[in-house]
Amino acid sequence: MVMPTPRPSTRRRSFPVTVTQLPMVRCAECGRTMAHRAGEASAVLTAHYQQSHAEAVRS
Ligand SMILES: [Zn+2]
């Protein structure tokens, strides 16, 4: 397998953003913080509630 010509310029690029900098959402019931992807806070919270706070979800 022949690799294309390497480009040192693209490899030297440094990103100011931390690799795994995910937004955090905090559970109001147990105060546990969970990382989630952007825009998925409600989905992560809902899944956590269904697992750890099934009684609170039931209405
Ligand atoms: Zn919780």
N, CA, C, O and the ligand as a Tripos MOL2 file, in Angstrom:
@<TRIPOS>MOLECULE
protein
  237   235    60     0     0
PROTEIN
NO_CHARGES

@<TRIPOS>ATOM
      1 N           0.8520   -1.2010    0.0000 N.3       1 MET1
      2 CA          0.0000    0.0000    0.0000 C.3       1 MET1
      3 C           0.8780    1.2390    0.0000 C.2       1 MET1
      4 O           1.7000    1.4450    0.8940 O.2       1 MET1
      5 N           0.6860    2.0470   -1.0140 N.am      2 VAL2
      6 CA          1.5010    3.2570   -1.1470 C.3       2 VAL2
      7 C           0.7960    4.4310   -0.4730 C.2       2 VAL2
      8 O          -0.3440    4.7680   -0.7940 O.2       2 VAL2
      9 N           1.4980    5.0320    0.4530 N.am      3 MET3
     10 CA          0.9040    6.1800    1.1420 C.3       3 MET3
     11 C           1.1110    7.4390    0.3190 C.2       3 MET3
     12 O           2.1400    7.5860   -0.3410 O.2       3 MET3
     13 N           0.1580    8.3350    0.3500 N.am      4 PRO4
     14 CA          0.3450    9.6150   -0.3490 C.3       4 PRO4
     15 C           1.4430   10.4300    0.3120 C.2       4 PRO4
     16 O           1.9000   10.1140    1.4100 O.2       4 PRO4
     17 N           1.8470   11.4630   -0.3630 N.am      5 THR5
     18 CA          2.9200   12.3010    0.1660 C.3       5 THR5
     19 C           2.5180   12.8970    1.5130 C.2       5 THR5
     20 O           1.4870   13.5600    1.6220 O.2       5 THR5
     21 N           3.3320   12.6580    2.5280 N.am      6 PRO6
     22 CA          2.9840   13.1990    3.8510 C.3       6 PRO6
     23 C           3.0260   14.7120    3.8780 C.2       6 PRO6
     24 O           3.8490   15.3460    3.2180 O.2       6 PRO6
     25 N           2.1360   15.2600    4.6450 N.am      7 ARG7
     26 CA          2.1040   16.7220    4.7690 C.3       7 ARG7
     27 C           2.4200   17.1030    6.2100 C.2       7 ARG7
     28 O           1.5620   17.0180    7.0890 O.2       7 ARG7
     29 N           3.6530   17.5220    6.4400 N.am      8 PRO8
     30 CA          4.0540   17.8890    7.8110 C.3       8 PRO8
     31 C           3.2490   19.0580    8.3630 C.2       8 PRO8
     32 O           3.0710   19.1730    9.5760 O.2       8 PRO8
     33 N           2.7750   19.9040    7.5000 N.am      9 SER9
     34 CA          2.0970   21.1130    7.9760 C.3       9 SER9
     35 C           0.7930   20.7520    8.7020 C.2       9 SER9
     36 O           0.4470   21.3790    9.7040 O.2       9 SER9
     37 N           0.0690   19.7380    8.1950 N.am     10 THR10
     38 CA         -1.1960   19.3840    8.8170 C.3      10 THR10
     39 C          -0.9670   18.6170   10.1260 C.2      10 THR10
     40 O          -1.8010   18.6460   11.0320 O.2      10 THR10
     41 N           0.1710   17.9390   10.2040 N.am     11 ARG11
     42 CA          0.4370   17.1600   11.4100 C.3      11 ARG11
     43 C           0.8920   18.0480   12.5510 C.2      11 ARG11
     44 O           0.7350   17.7000   13.7210 O.2      11 ARG11
     45 N           1.4470   19.1780   12.2140 N.am     12 ARG12
     46 CA          1.9840   20.0590   13.2520 C.3      12 ARG12
     47 C           0.9000   20.9430   13.8490 C.2      12 ARG12
     48 O           1.1220   21.6380   14.8400 O.2      12 ARG12
     49 N          -0.2590   20.9080   13.2400 N.am     13 ARG13
     50 CA         -1.3150   21.8040   13.7160 C.3      13 ARG13
     51 C          -1.7350   21.4190   15.1370 C.2      13 ARG13
     52 O          -1.9510   20.2460   15.4440 O.2      13 ARG13
     53 N          -1.8420   22.4050   15.9670 N.am     14 SER14
     54 CA         -2.2250   22.1500   17.3530 C.3      14 SER14
     55 C          -3.6030   22.7160   17.6160 C.2      14 SER14
     56 O          -3.9360   23.8270   17.2020 O.2      14 SER14
     57 N          -4.3870   21.9260   18.3130 N.am     15 PHE15
     58 CA         -5.7420   22.3710   18.6100 C.3      15 PHE15
     59 C          -5.8290   22.8980   20.0360 C.2      15 PHE15
     60 O          -5.3840   22.2320   20.9700 O.2      15 PHE15
     61 N          -6.3890   24.0730   20.2090 N.am     16 PRO16
     62 CA         -6.5090   24.6390   21.5610 C.3      16 PRO16
     63 C          -7.5450   23.9100   22.4060 C.2      16 PRO16
     64 O          -7.5330   24.0110   23.6330 O.2      16 PRO16
     65 N          -8.4300   23.1840   21.7570 N.am     17 VAL17
     66 CA         -9.4980   22.5220   22.4900 C.3      17 VAL17
     67 C          -8.9900   21.1980   23.0610 C.2      17 VAL17
     68 O          -8.2780   20.4550   22.3850 O.2      17 VAL17
     69 N          -9.3530   20.9190   24.2800 N.am     18 THR18
     70 CA         -8.9930   19.6450   24.8880 C.3      18 THR18
     71 C          -9.6640   18.5050   24.1340 C.2      18 THR18
     72 O         -10.7530   18.6670   23.5840 O.2      18 THR18
     73 N          -9.0150   17.3690   24.1140 N.am     19 VAL19
     74 CA         -9.4880   16.2570   23.2960 C.3      19 VAL19
     75 C         -10.8980   15.8360   23.7020 C.2      19 VAL19
     76 O         -11.8040   15.7750   22.8700 O.2      19 VAL19
     77 N         -11.0670   15.5530   24.9700 N.am     20 THR20
     78 CA        -12.3760   15.0900   25.4180 C.3      20 THR20
     79 C         -12.9970   16.1250   26.3430 C.2      20 THR20
     80 O         -13.1010   15.9140   27.5520 O.2      20 THR20
     81 N         -13.4000   17.2270   25.7700 N.am     21 GLN21
     82 CA        -14.0460   18.2800   26.5440 C.3      21 GLN21
     83 C         -15.5320   18.2330   26.2520 C.2      21 GLN21
     84 O         -16.0290   18.8970   25.3420 O.2      21 GLN21
     85 N         -16.2270   17.4360   27.0440 N.am     22 LEU22
     86 CA        -17.6570   17.3100   26.8270 C.3      22 LEU22
     87 C         -18.4110   18.1420   27.8470 C.2      22 LEU22
     88 O         -17.9780   18.2770   28.9910 O.2      22 LEU22
     89 N         -19.5270   18.6930   27.4360 N.am     23 PRO23
     90 CA        -20.3520   19.4280   28.3930 C.3      23 PRO23
     91 C         -20.9020   18.4880   29.4430 C.2      23 PRO23
     92 O         -21.1210   17.3040   29.1870 O.2      23 PRO23
     93 N         -21.1220   19.0310   30.6270 N.am     24 MET24
     94 CA        -21.6070   18.2070   31.7280 C.3      24 MET24
     95 C         -23.0270   18.6120   32.0930 C.2      24 MET24
     96 O         -23.3940   19.7860   32.0550 O.2      24 MET24
     97 N         -23.8040   17.6110   32.4430 N.am     25 VAL25
     98 CA        -25.1500   17.8760   32.9150 C.3      25 VAL25
     99 C         -25.2860   17.2340   34.2930 C.2      25 VAL25
    100 O         -24.7700   16.1440   34.5390 O.2      25 VAL25
    101 N         -25.9870   17.9290   35.1810 N.am     26 ARG26
    102 CA        -26.0840   17.4430   36.5530 C.3      26 ARG26
    103 C         -27.4920   16.9570   36.8390 C.2      26 ARG26
    104 O         -28.4770   17.6080   36.4920 O.2      26 ARG26
    105 N         -27.5660   15.8120   37.4740 N.am     27 CYS27
    106 CA        -28.8510   15.2600   37.8350 C.3      27 CYS27
    107 C         -29.3870   15.9810   39.0530 C.2      27 CYS27
    108 O         -28.6800   16.1470   40.0470 O.2      27 CYS27
    109 N         -30.6220   16.4050   38.9790 N.am     28 ALA28
    110 CA        -31.2320   17.1330   40.0870 C.3      28 ALA28
    111 C         -31.5910   16.2030   41.2340 C.2      28 ALA28
    112 O         -31.7810   16.6670   42.3580 O.2      28 ALA28
    113 N         -31.6860   14.9300   40.9860 N.am     29 GLU29
    114 CA        -32.0920   13.9790   42.0230 C.3      29 GLU29
    115 C         -30.9190   13.5630   42.8990 C.2      29 GLU29
    116 O         -31.0030   13.6370   44.1250 O.2      29 GLU29
    117 N         -29.8380   13.1310   42.2860 N.am     30 CYS30
    118 CA        -28.7120   12.5980   43.0510 C.3      30 CYS30
    119 C         -27.4690   13.4680   42.9300 C.2      30 CYS30
    120 O         -26.4530   13.1820   43.5630 O.2      30 CYS30
    121 N         -27.5350   14.5260   42.1270 N.am     31 GLY31
    122 CA        -26.4030   15.4310   42.0140 C.3      31 GLY31
    123 C         -25.2540   14.8630   41.2130 C.2      31 GLY31
    124 O         -24.1600   15.4260   41.2170 O.2      31 GLY31
    125 N         -25.4780   13.7710   40.5330 N.am     32 ARG32
    126 CA        -24.4260   13.1570   39.7380 C.3      32 ARG32
    127 C         -24.2420   13.9180   38.4360 C.2      32 ARG32
    128 O         -25.2140   14.3030   37.7870 O.2      32 ARG32
    129 N         -22.9750   14.1330   38.0560 N.am     33 THR33
    130 CA        -22.6820   14.8320   36.8130 C.3      33 THR33
    131 C         -22.3450   13.8150   35.7370 C.2      33 THR33
    132 O         -21.6270   12.8430   35.9770 O.2      33 THR33
    133 N         -22.8700   14.0560   34.5640 N.am     34 MET34
    134 CA        -22.6350   13.1460   33.4530 C.3      34 MET34
    135 C         -22.2230   13.9360   32.2240 C.2      34 MET34
    136 O         -22.7820   14.9930   31.9310 O.2      34 MET34
    137 N         -21.2500   13.4150   31.5200 N.am     35 ALA35
    138 CA        -20.8250   14.0520   30.2800 C.3      35 ALA35
    139 C         -21.7760   13.6590   29.1620 C.2      35 ALA35
    140 O         -22.3210   12.5550   29.1480 O.2      35 ALA35
    141 N         -21.9600   14.5560   28.2500 N.am     36 HIS36
    142 CA        -22.8530   14.2630   27.1390 C.3      36 HIS36
    143 C         -22.3860   15.0300   25.9190 C.2      36 HIS36
    144 O         -21.6260   15.9930   26.0190 O.2      36 HIS36
    145 N         -22.8410   14.5970   24.7990 N.am     37 ARG37
    146 CA        -22.5100   15.3230   23.5760 C.3      37 ARG37
    147 C         -23.3710   16.5770   23.4770 C.2      37 ARG37
    148 O         -24.4090   16.7010   24.1290 O.2      37 ARG37
    149 N         -22.9130   17.4870   22.6520 N.am     38 ALA38
    150 CA        -23.6420   18.7390   22.4980 C.3      38 ALA38
    151 C         -25.0540   18.4690   21.9970 C.2      38 ALA38
    152 O         -25.2460   17.7930   20.9860 O.2      38 ALA38
    153 N         -26.0300   18.9970   22.7060 N.am     39 GLY39
    154 CA        -27.4140   18.8620   22.2840 C.3      39 GLY39
    155 C         -28.0790   17.5930   22.7640 C.2      39 GLY39
    156 O         -29.2380   17.3370   22.4380 O.2      39 GLY39
    157 N         -27.3450   16.7730   23.5530 N.am     40 GLU40
    158 CA        -27.9220   15.5110   24.0110 C.3      40 GLU40
    159 C         -28.0990   15.4820   25.5190 C.2      40 GLU40
    160 O         -28.1760   14.4110   26.1210 O.2      40 GLU40
    161 N         -28.1620   16.6520   26.1220 N.am     41 ALA41
    162 CA        -28.2830   16.7030   27.5710 C.3      41 ALA41
    163 C         -29.5750   16.0410   28.0300 C.2      41 ALA41
    164 O         -29.5710   15.2540   28.9760 O.2      41 ALA41
    165 N         -30.6610   16.3540   27.3750 N.am     42 SER42
    166 CA        -31.9520   15.8050   27.7880 C.3      42 SER42
    167 C         -31.9880   14.2990   27.5920 C.2      42 SER42
    168 O         -32.5580   13.5780   28.4110 O.2      42 SER42
    169 N         -31.3920   13.8260   26.5260 N.am     43 ALA43
    170 CA        -31.3900   12.3870   26.2600 C.3      43 ALA43
    171 C         -30.5930   11.6450   27.3250 C.2      43 ALA43
    172 O         -31.0160   10.5920   27.8020 O.2      43 ALA43
    173 N         -29.4290   12.2000   27.7010 N.am     44 VAL44
    174 CA        -28.5960   11.5570   28.7190 C.3      44 VAL44
    175 C         -29.3060   11.5830   30.0660 C.2      44 VAL44
    176 O         -29.2920   10.5990   30.8060 O.2      44 VAL44
    177 N         -29.9200   12.7060   30.3750 N.am     45 LEU45
    178 CA        -30.6350   12.8170   31.6460 C.3      45 LEU45
    179 C         -31.8190   11.8560   31.6990 C.2      45 LEU45
    180 O         -32.0590   11.2050   32.7150 O.2      45 LEU45
    181 N         -32.5410   11.7780   30.6140 N.am     46 THR46
    182 CA        -33.6910   10.8820   30.5750 C.3      46 THR46
    183 C         -33.2570    9.4340   30.7690 C.2      46 THR46
    184 O         -33.9000    8.6880   31.5070 O.2      46 THR46
    185 N         -32.1810    9.0350   30.1180 N.am     47 ALA47
    186 CA        -31.6800    7.6670   30.2570 C.3      47 ALA47
    187 C         -31.2260    7.4030   31.6880 C.2      47 ALA47
    188 O         -31.4540    6.3190   32.2230 O.2      47 ALA47
    189 N         -30.5900    8.3840   32.3020 N.am     48 HIS48
    190 CA        -30.1360    8.2260   33.6850 C.3      48 HIS48
    191 C         -31.3270    8.1230   34.6250 C.2      48 HIS48
    192 O         -31.3280    7.3030   35.5430 O.2      48 HIS48
    193 N         -32.3170    8.9320   34.4030 N.am     49 TYR49
    194 CA        -33.5160    8.9010   35.2450 C.3      49 TYR49
    195 C         -34.2090    7.5540   35.1510 C.2      49 TYR49
    196 O         -34.6690    7.0040   36.1520 O.2      49 TYR49
    197 N         -34.2780    7.0330   33.9410 N.am     50 GLN50
    198 CA        -34.9520    5.7550   33.7560 C.3      50 GLN50
    199 C         -34.1910    4.6240   34.4310 C.2      50 GLN50
    200 O         -34.7800    3.6200   34.8330 O.2      50 GLN50
    201 N         -32.8830    4.7900   34.5520 N.am     51 GLN51
    202 CA        -32.0780    3.7320   35.1730 C.3      51 GLN51
    203 C         -32.0270    3.8860   36.6820 C.2      51 GLN51
    204 O         -32.1900    2.9110   37.4160 O.2      51 GLN51
    205 N         -31.7990    5.1190   37.1520 N.am     52 SER52
    206 CA        -31.5440    5.3140   38.5740 C.3      52 SER52
    207 C         -32.7390    5.8860   39.3200 C.2      52 SER52
    208 O         -32.8460    5.7380   40.5380 O.2      52 SER52
    209 N         -33.6190    6.5250   38.6030 N.am     53 HIS53
    210 CA        -34.7590    7.1730   39.2620 C.3      53 HIS53
    211 C         -36.0460    6.8050   38.5340 C.2      53 HIS53
    212 O         -36.7950    7.6720   38.0820 O.2      53 HIS53
    213 N         -36.2760    5.5420   38.4350 N.am     54 ALA54
    214 CA        -37.4410    5.0770   37.6890 C.3      54 ALA54
    215 C         -38.7350    5.5720   38.3290 C.2      54 ALA54
    216 O         -39.7150    5.8460   37.6360 O.2      54 ALA54
    217 N         -38.7310    5.6870   39.6680 N.am     55 GLU55
    218 CA        -39.9470    6.1220   40.3430 C.3      55 GLU55
    219 C         -40.2490    7.5830   40.0600 C.2      55 GLU55
    220 O         -41.4110    7.9770   39.9610 O.2      55 GLU55
    221 N         -39.1900    8.3930   39.9280 N.am     56 ALA56
    222 CA        -39.3860    9.8180   39.6720 C.3      56 ALA56
    223 C         -39.9040   10.0370   38.2560 C.2      56 ALA56
    224 O         -40.6710   10.9660   38.0050 O.2      56 ALA56
    225 N         -39.4860    9.1870   37.3440 N.am     57 VAL57
    226 CA        -39.9150    9.3350   35.9550 C.3      57 VAL57
    227 C         -41.3970    8.9770   35.8240 C.2      57 VAL57
    228 O         -42.1510    9.6230   35.0960 O.2      57 VAL57
    229 N         -41.7810    7.9460   36.5370 N.am     58 ARG58
    230 CA        -43.1680    7.4680   36.4390 C.3      58 ARG58
    231 C         -44.1140    8.5560   36.9300 C.2      58 ARG58
    232 O         -43.9780    9.0440   38.0520 O.2      58 ARG58
    233 N         -45.0420    8.9220   36.1140 N.am     59 SER59
    234 CA        -45.9770    9.9680   36.5320 C.3      59 SER59
    235 C         -47.3840    9.6410   36.0690 C.2      59 SER59
    236 O         -48.3120   10.4070   36.3270 O.2      59 SER59
    237 ZN        -29.6530   10.8620   39.3460 Zn       60 ZN60
@<TRIPOS>BOND
     1     1     2 1
     2     2     3 1
     3     3     4 2
     4     3     5 am
     5     5     6 1
     6     6     7 1
     7     7     8 2
     8     7     9 am
     9     9    10 1
    10    10    11 1
    11    11    12 2
    12    11    13 am
    13    13    14 1
    14    14    15 1
    15    15    16 2
    16    15    17 am
    17    17    18 1
    18    18    19 1
    19    19    20 2
    20    19    21 am
    21    21    22 1
    22    22    23 1
    23    23    24 2
    24    23    25 am
    25    25    26 1
    26    26    27 1
    27    27    28 2
    28    27    29 am
    29    29    30 1
    30    30    31 1
    31    31    32 2
    32    31    33 am
    33    33    34 1
    34    34    35 1
    35    35    36 2
    36    35    37 am
    37    37    38 1
    38    38    39 1
    39    39    40 2
    40    39    41 am
    41    41    42 1
    42    42    43 1
    43    43    44 2
    44    43    45 am
    45    45    46 1
    46    46    47 1
    47    47    48 2
    48    47    49 am
    49    49    50 1
    50    50    51 1
    51    51    52 2
    52    51    53 am
    53    53    54 1
    54    54    55 1
    55    55    56 2
    56    55    57 am
    57    57    58 1
    58    58    59 1
    59    59    60 2
    60    59    61 am
    61    61    62 1
    62    62    63 1
    63    63    64 2
    64    63    65 am
    65    65    66 1
    66    66    67 1
    67    67    68 2
    68    67    69 am
    69    69    70 1
    70    70    71 1
    71    71    72 2
    72    71    73 am
    73    73    74 1
    74    74    75 1
    75    75    76 2
    76    75    77 am
    77    77    78 1
    78    78    79 1
    79    79    80 2
    80    79    81 am
    81    81    82 1
    82    82    83 1
    83    83    84 2
    84    83    85 am
    85    85    86 1
    86    86    87 1
    87    87    88 2
    88    87    89 am
    89    89    90 1
    90    90    91 1
    91    91    92 2
    92    91    93 am
    93    93    94 1
    94    94    95 1
    95    95    96 2
    96    95    97 am
    97    97    98 1
    98    98    99 1
    99    99   100 2
   100    99   101 am
   101   101   102 1
   102   102   103 1
   103   103   104 2
   104   103   105 am
   105   105   106 1
   106   106   107 1
   107   107   108 2
   108   107   109 am
   109   109   110 1
   110   110   111 1
   111   111   112 2
   112   111   113 am
   113   113   114 1
   114   114   115 1
   115   115   116 2
   116   115   117 am
   117   117   118 1
   118   118   119 1
   119   119   120 2
   120   119   121 am
   121   121   122 1
   122   122   123 1
   123   123   124 2
   124   123   125 am
   125   125   126 1
   126   126   127 1
   127   127   128 2
   128   127   129 am
   129   129   130 1
   130   130   131 1
   131   131   132 2
   132   131   133 am
   133   133   134 1
   134   134   135 1
   135   135   136 2
   136   135   137 am
   137   137   138 1
   138   138   139 1
   139   139   140 2
   140   139   141 am
   141   141   142 1
   142   142   143 1
   143   143   144 2
   144   143   145 am
   145   145   146 1
   146   146   147 1
   147   147   148 2
   148   147   149 am
   149   149   150 1
   150   150   151 1
   151   151   152 2
   152   151   153 am
   153   153   154 1
   154   154   155 1
   155   155   156 2
   156   155   157 am
   157   157   158 1
   158   158   159 1
   159   159   160 2
   160   159   161 am
   161   161   162 1
   162   162   163 1
   163   163   164 2
   164   163   165 am
   165   165   166 1
   166   166   167 1
   167   167   168 2
   168   167   169 am
   169   169   170 1
   170   170   171 1
   171   171   172 2
   172   171   173 am
   173   173   174 1
   174   174   175 1
   175   175   176 2
   176   175   177 am
   177   177   178 1
   178   178   179 1
   179   179   180 2
   180   179   181 am
   181   181   182 1
   182   182   183 1
   183   183   184 2
   184   183   185 am
   185   185   186 1
   186   186   187 1
   187   187   188 2
   188   187   189 am
   189   189   190 1
   190   190   191 1
   191   191   192 2
   192   191   193 am
   193   193   194 1
   194   194   195 1
   195   195   196 2
   196   195   197 am
   197   197   198 1
   198   198   199 1
   199   199   200 2
   200   199   201 am
   201   201   202 1
   202   202   203 1
   203   203   204 2
   204   203   205 am
   205   205   206 1
   206   206   207 1
   207   207   208 2
   208   207   209 am
   209   209   210 1
   210   210   211 1
   211   211   212 2
   212   211   213 am
   213   213   214 1
   214   214   215 1
   215   215   216 2
   216   215   217 am
   217   217   218 1
   218   218   219 1
   219   219   220 2
   220   219   221 am
   221   221   222 1
   222   222   223 1
   223   223   224 2
   224   223   225 am
   225   225   226 1
   226   226   227 1
   227   227   228 2
   228   227   229 am
   229   229   230 1
   230   230   231 1
   231   231   232 2
   232   231   233 am
   233   233   234 1
   234   234   235 1
   235   235   236 2
@<TRIPOS>SUBSTRUCTURE
     1 MET1         2 RESIDUE 1 A MET
     2 VAL2         6 RESIDUE 1 A VAL
     3 MET3        10 RESIDUE 1 A MET
     4 PRO4        14 RESIDUE 1 A PRO
     5 THR5        18 RESIDUE 1 A THR
     6 PRO6        22 RESIDUE 1 A PRO
     7 ARG7        26 RESIDUE 1 A ARG
     8 PRO8        30 RESIDUE 1 A PRO
     9 SER9        34 RESIDUE 1 A SER
    10 THR10       38 RESIDUE 1 A THR
    11 ARG11       42 RESIDUE 1 A ARG
    12 ARG12       46 RESIDUE 1 A ARG
    13 ARG13       50 RESIDUE 1 A ARG
    14 SER14       54 RESIDUE 1 A SER
    15 PHE15       58 RESIDUE 1 A PHE
    16 PRO16       62 RESIDUE 1 A PRO
    17 VAL17       66 RESIDUE 1 A VAL
    18 THR18       70 RESIDUE 1 A THR
    19 VAL19       74 RESIDUE 1 A VAL
    20 THR20       78 RESIDUE 1 A THR
    21 GLN21       82 RESIDUE 1 A GLN
    22 LEU22       86 RESIDUE 1 A LEU
    23 PRO23       90 RESIDUE 1 A PRO
    24 MET24       94 RESIDUE 1 A MET
    25 VAL25       98 RESIDUE 1 A VAL
    26 ARG26      102 RESIDUE 1 A ARG
    27 CYS27      106 RESIDUE 1 A CYS
    28 ALA28      110 RESIDUE 1 A ALA
    29 GLU29      114 RESIDUE 1 A GLU
    30 CYS30      118 RESIDUE 1 A CYS
    31 GLY31      122 RESIDUE 1 A GLY
    32 ARG32      126 RESIDUE 1 A ARG
    33 THR33      130 RESIDUE 1 A THR
    34 MET34      134 RESIDUE 1 A MET
    35 ALA35      138 RESIDUE 1 A ALA
    36 HIS36      142 RESIDUE 1 A HIS
    37 ARG37      146 RESIDUE 1 A ARG
    38 ALA38      150 RESIDUE 1 A ALA
    39 GLY39      154 RESIDUE 1 A GLY
    40 GLU40      158 RESIDUE 1 A GLU
    41 ALA41      162 RESIDUE 1 A ALA
    42 SER42      166 RESIDUE 1 A SER
    43 ALA43      170 RESIDUE 1 A ALA
    44 VAL44      174 RESIDUE 1 A VAL
    45 LEU45      178 RESIDUE 1 A LEU
    46 THR46      182 RESIDUE 1 A THR
    47 ALA47      186 RESIDUE 1 A ALA
    48 HIS48      190 RESIDUE 1 A HIS
    49 TYR49      194 RESIDUE 1 A TYR
    50 GLN50      198 RESIDUE 1 A GLN
    51 GLN51      202 RESIDUE 1 A GLN
    52 SER52      206 RESIDUE 1 A SER
    53 HIS53      210 RESIDUE 1 A HIS
    54 ALA54      214 RESIDUE 1 A ALA
    55 GLU55      218 RESIDUE 1 A GLU
    56 ALA56      222 RESIDUE 1 A ALA
    57 VAL57      226 RESIDUE 1 A VAL
    58 ARG58      230 RESIDUE 1 A ARG
    59 SER59      234 RESIDUE 1 A SER
    60 ZN60       237 GROUP 0 **** ****
